[in-house]
């Protein structure tokens, strides 16, 4: 597994990044099962929220990112 970058402890919990480690020990079959699950989940989210997501994506493309 890869190491996660260190997060400054001063950040509130809701602003700390969430990292997901992907095991290097999965079989190809396990990796495919997770891949298919994520694909199905993405499709279901799109089916339910497609117009809202399109609007949000357009808004994000129009407004410059602030950091």
C-alpha distances in whole Angstrom, upper triangle without the diagonal:
4,7,9,13,15,18,21,23,26,25,26,23,24,23,20,17,15,12,10,6,6,6,6,9,11,15,16,19,16,14,18,19,17,18,21,21,20,23,25,24,25,28,29,29,31,33,34,33,34,37,36,32,35,37,34,32,35,36,33,34,37,36,34,31,32,29
4,6,9,12,15,19,20,23,22,24,22,23,21,18,15,14,10,9,7,8,9,9,12,14,17,19,21,19,17,20,21,18,19,23,22,21,23,26,25,25,28,30,29,30,33,34,33,34,36,35,31,33,35,32,30,34,34,30,31,35,34,32,28,29,26
4,6,9,12,15,17,20,19,21,19,21,19,16,14,13,10,10,8,11,12,13,16,18,21,22,24,22,20,23,24,21,22,26,25,23,26,28,27,27,30,32,30,32,35,35,34,35,37,35,32,34,36,32,31,34,34,30,32,35,33,31,28,28,25
4,6,9,12,14,17,16,18,16,17,16,12,10,9,7,9,8,11,13,15,18,19,23,24,26,23,21,24,24,21,22,25,24,22,25,27,25,25,29,30,28,30,33,33,31,32,35,32,29,32,33,29,28,31,31,27,29,32,30,28,24,24,21
4,6,10,12,15,14,16,15,17,14,11,9,10,9,12,12,15,17,18,21,23,26,27,29,26,24,27,28,24,24,28,27,24,27,30,28,27,31,32,29,31,34,34,32,33,35,33,30,32,33,29,28,31,30,26,28,30,28,26,22,22,19
4,7,9,12,12,14,14,16,14,10,10,11,11,14,14,18,20,21,24,26,29,30,32,29,27,30,30,27,28,31,30,27,30,32,30,29,33,34,31,33,37,36,34,35,37,34,31,34,34,31,30,33,31,28,30,32,30,27,24,22,19
4,6,8,8,11,10,12,10,7,8,10,11,14,16,19,21,23,26,27,31,32,33,30,28,31,31,27,28,31,30,27,30,32,29,29,32,33,30,32,35,34,32,33,35,32,30,32,32,28,28,31,29,26,28,30,27,25,21,20,17
4,5,6,10,11,13,11,8,10,13,14,18,19,23,25,27,30,31,35,36,37,34,32,35,35,31,32,35,33,30,33,35,32,32,35,36,33,34,38,37,34,36,37,34,32,34,34,30,30,32,30,27,29,31,28,26,22,20,16
4,5,8,9,12,11,9,12,14,15,19,20,24,26,28,31,32,36,37,38,35,33,36,35,32,33,36,33,31,34,36,33,32,36,36,33,35,38,37,35,37,38,35,33,35,35,31,31,34,32,29,31,33,30,28,24,22,19
4,6,9,12,10,9,13,15,18,21,23,27,29,31,34,35,39,40,41,37,36,38,38,34,35,37,35,33,36,37,34,33,37,37,34,36,39,37,35,37,37,34,32,35,34,30,31,33,31,28,30,32,28,27,23,20,17
4,6,8,6,6,10,13,15,19,21,25,27,30,32,33,37,37,38,35,33,35,35,31,32,34,32,29,32,34,30,30,33,33,30,32,35,33,31,33,33,30,28,31,30,26,27,29,27,24,27,28,25,24,20,18,15
4,6,6,7,10,13,16,19,22,25,28,31,33,33,37,38,38,35,33,35,34,31,32,34,31,29,32,33,29,29,32,32,29,31,34,32,29,31,32,29,27,30,29,26,27,29,27,24,28,29,26,25,21,19,17
4,5,5,9,10,13,16,19,22,25,28,30,30,34,35,35,31,30,32,31,27,29,31,28,26,29,30,26,26,30,29,26,29,31,29,28,30,31,27,26,29,29,25,26,29,27,24,28,29,26,26,22,20,18
4,6,8,10,13,16,19,22,25,28,30,30,34,34,34,31,29,31,30,26,27,29,26,24,27,28,24,24,27,26,23,25,28,26,24,26,27,24,22,26,25,21,22,25,23,21,24,26,23,23,19,18,16
4,6,9,12,16,19,22,25,28,30,30,34,34,35,31,29,31,31,27,27,30,27,24,27,28,25,24,28,27,24,26,29,27,25,27,27,24,22,25,24,21,21,24,22,19,22,24,21,20,17,15,13
4,7,9,13,16,19,22,25,27,27,31,31,32,29,27,29,29,25,26,28,26,23,26,28,25,24,28,28,25,27,30,28,26,28,29,26,24,27,27,23,23,26,24,21,24,26,24,22,19,17,15
4,6,10,13,16,19,22,24,24,28,28,29,26,24,26,26,22,22,25,23,20,23,25,22,21,25,25,22,24,28,27,25,26,27,25,22,25,25,21,21,24,23,20,22,25,23,21,18,17,15
4,7,10,13,16,19,21,21,25,25,26,23,21,23,22,19,19,22,20,17,20,22,19,19,23,23,21,23,26,25,23,25,27,24,22,25,25,22,22,25,24,21,24,26,25,24,20,20,18
4,6,10,13,15,18,18,22,22,23,20,18,21,20,17,17,21,19,16,20,22,19,19,23,23,21,23,27,26,25,26,28,26,23,26,27,24,23,27,26,23,25,28,26,25,22,22,20
4,6,10,13,15,15,18,19,20,16,14,17,17,13,14,17,16,14,17,19,17,17,21,22,20,22,25,25,25,26,28,26,24,26,28,25,24,27,28,25,26,29,28,27,24,25,23
4,6,9,12,12,16,17,18,15,13,16,16,13,14,18,17,15,18,21,19,20,23,24,23,25,28,28,28,29,31,30,27,29,31,28,27,30,31,28,29,32,31,30,27,28,26
4,6,9,9,12,13,14,11,9,13,13,10,12,15,15,14,16,19,18,19,22,23,23,24,27,28,28,28,31,30,27,29,32,29,27,31,32,29,30,33,33,32,29,30,28
4,5,6,10,12,13,10,9,13,14,12,13,17,16,16,19,21,20,21,24,26,25,27,30,31,31,31,35,34,30,33,35,33,31,35,35,32,34,37,37,36,32,33,32
4,6,9,10,13,11,10,13,15,13,15,18,18,18,20,23,23,24,26,28,28,30,32,33,33,34,37,36,33,35,37,35,33,36,37,34,35,39,38,37,34,35,33
4,6,9,11,9,10,13,14,13,15,18,18,19,21,23,24,25,27,29,29,31,33,34,35,35,39,38,35,37,39,37,35,39,40,37,38,42,41,40,37,38,37
4,6,8,6,6,10,10,10,12,14,15,16,18,20,20,22,24,25,26,28,30,31,32,32,36,35,32,34,37,35,33,37,38,36,36,40,40,39,37,38,37
4,5,5,6,9,10,11,12,14,16,17,18,20,21,23,25,26,27,29,30,32,33,33,37,37,34,36,39,37,35,38,40,37,38,42,42,41,39,41,39
4,5,5,6,9,10,10,12,14,15,16,18,20,21,22,24,26,27,28,30,31,31,35,35,32,33,37,35,33,36,38,36,36,40,40,40,38,40,39
4,5,5,6,9,10,10,12,14,15,16,18,20,21,23,24,26,27,29,30,30,34,34,31,33,36,35,33,37,38,36,37,41,41,41,39,41,40
4,5,5,6,9,10,11,13,14,15,17,18,20,21,23,24,26,27,29,29,33,33,30,32,35,33,32,35,37,35,35,39,39,39,37,39,38
4,5,5,6,9,10,11,12,14,15,17,18,20,21,23,24,26,27,27,31,30,27,29,32,31,29,32,34,32,32,36,36,36,34,36,35
4,5,5,6,8,10,10,12,14,15,16,18,20,21,22,24,26,25,29,29,26,28,31,30,28,32,34,31,32,36,36,36,34,37,36
4,5,5,6,9,10,11,12,14,15,17,18,20,21,23,24,25,28,28,26,28,31,30,28,32,34,32,33,36,37,37,35,37,36
4,5,5,6,9,10,10,12,14,15,16,18,20,21,22,23,27,26,23,26,29,27,26,29,31,29,30,33,34,34,32,33,33
4,5,5,6,9,10,11,12,14,15,17,18,20,21,21,25,25,22,23,27,25,24,27,29,27,27,31,32,32,30,32,32
4,5,5,6,8,10,11,12,14,15,16,19,20,20,24,24,21,23,26,25,24,27,29,28,28,32,33,34,32,34,34
4,5,5,6,9,10,11,12,14,15,17,18,19,23,23,20,23,26,24,23,27,29,27,28,32,32,33,31,33,33
4,5,5,6,9,10,10,12,14,15,16,17,20,20,17,20,23,21,20,23,25,23,25,28,29,29,27,29,29
4,5,5,6,9,10,11,12,15,15,15,19,19,17,18,22,21,19,22,25,23,24,27,28,29,28,30,31
4,5,5,6,9,10,11,13,14,15,18,19,17,19,22,21,21,24,26,25,26,29,30,31,30,32,33
4,5,5,6,9,10,11,12,13,17,17,15,17,20,19,19,22,24,23,24,27,28,29,27,30,30
4,6,5,6,9,10,10,11,14,14,12,14,17,16,15,19,20,19,21,24,25,26,25,27,28
4,5,5,6,9,10,10,13,14,12,14,17,17,16,19,22,21,22,25,26,28,27,30,31
4,5,5,6,9,10,13,14,13,15,18,17,18,20,22,22,23,26,27,29,28,30,31
4,5,5,6,8,11,11,9,12,15,14,14,17,19,19,20,23,24,26,25,27,28
4,5,5,5,9,9,8,9,12,13,12,15,17,17,18,21,23,25,24,27,28
4,6,6,9,11,10,12,14,15,16,18,20,20,22,24,26,28,27,30,32
4,6,9,9,10,12,14,14,15,18,19,20,22,24,25,27,27,29,31
4,6,5,6,8,10,10,12,14,15,16,18,20,21,24,23,25,27
4,6,5,6,9,10,10,12,14,15,16,18,20,23,23,25,27
4,5,5,6,9,10,11,12,14,15,17,19,22,22,25,27
4,5,5,6,9,10,11,12,14,16,17,20,20,22,24
4,5,5,6,8,10,10,12,14,15,18,18,20,22
4,5,5,6,9,10,11,12,14,17,18,21,23
4,6,5,6,9,10,11,13,16,17,19,22
4,5,5,6,9,10,11,14,14,16,19
4,5,5,6,9,10,12,13,16,18
4,5,5,6,9,12,13,16,19
4,5,5,6,10,11,14,17
4,5,5,8,8,11,14
4,6,7,9,12,15
4,7,9,12,16
4,6,9,13
4,6,10
4,7
4
